Amino acid sequence: MSDLPPLREVIATHGLSASKALGQNFLFDEQLLSRIAAIPGDLSGKAVLEIGPGPGGLTRALLRAGARVTAIERDARCIPALAELSAAFPGQLRVIEGDALAENHAALLGEPFHVVANLPYNVGTVLFTRWLGGENWPPAWQSLTLMFQQEVAQRIVAPPGSGAYGRLAVLAQWRSTAKLAMKVHRSAFTPPPKVMSAIVHVTPAEAPEGVSARMLERLSEAAFGQRRKMLRQSLKGLPGALDALEACGIDPQRRAETLAIGEFVAVARALS
Ligand code: SAM
């Protein structure tokens, strides 16, 4: 759609000055936006959930890629701008004014969907933990393409043994594949945030059998809660954990960050 006004004009027309309280840092570079929209692969005809469309830069790119987009935006000021976008792409965009944290995404979409979002970082981490947690697997979403602070993105994809390896890495990798898809310089945003950003792409994989997600979370929470300590100390408070370590042949003198994802899974299975 070449007849859409430039994004900066949309901002001016609708008086969308970025609100700090809502974590608003907008992207205007349409080339960058279409590269982001391409990360999940061919979206033509696919259902996409976008959280926090704001003035709709990323939304446009998704619509141009042929996606059928459901967008949840909390800021009422953005709704008229998004309604214009909806009119320009008839039948392709449904806008929901509301808090993404309060919505049931699977029920809202009613079919498998891809998630794409440039979110405020605090909201992003809460949603990420929810999307990746829980006992139901495979999830309703088929992929997650999410902007994070670069430091958080690195924690999500971190390999064992690295300083960034911790609870987020275990959560993101035990039954999913998580990749760092793109780094985004802070100067790409208006206004620029203090730190660099990066986009993470996650796809669900097969869940290992016999492991409770809740148990794995409790285990990694205890293990990384005192990451400098040996497991025999950090896991003291988790009933049965020390026996489970022994049953799995894991030396209790090791520290959490040396355990491979598969070892966490084995211990959680023994505890489940
Ligand atoms: N996607 C746009 C872009 O890339 O230019 C805007 C990104 S801005 C970082 C984040 C957007 O999320 C804002 O429009 C903000 O109003 C919205 N937002 C913040 N918290 C939200 C929530 N809980 N539910 C839905 N939208 C939210």
Residues whose N, C-alpha, C, O or C-beta is under 5 A from the ligand:
A	BS01	SAM	L22 G23 Q24 N25 F26 L27 I51 G52 P53 G54 G57 L58 I72 E73 R74 D75 G98 D99 A100 L101 N118 L119 P120 V123
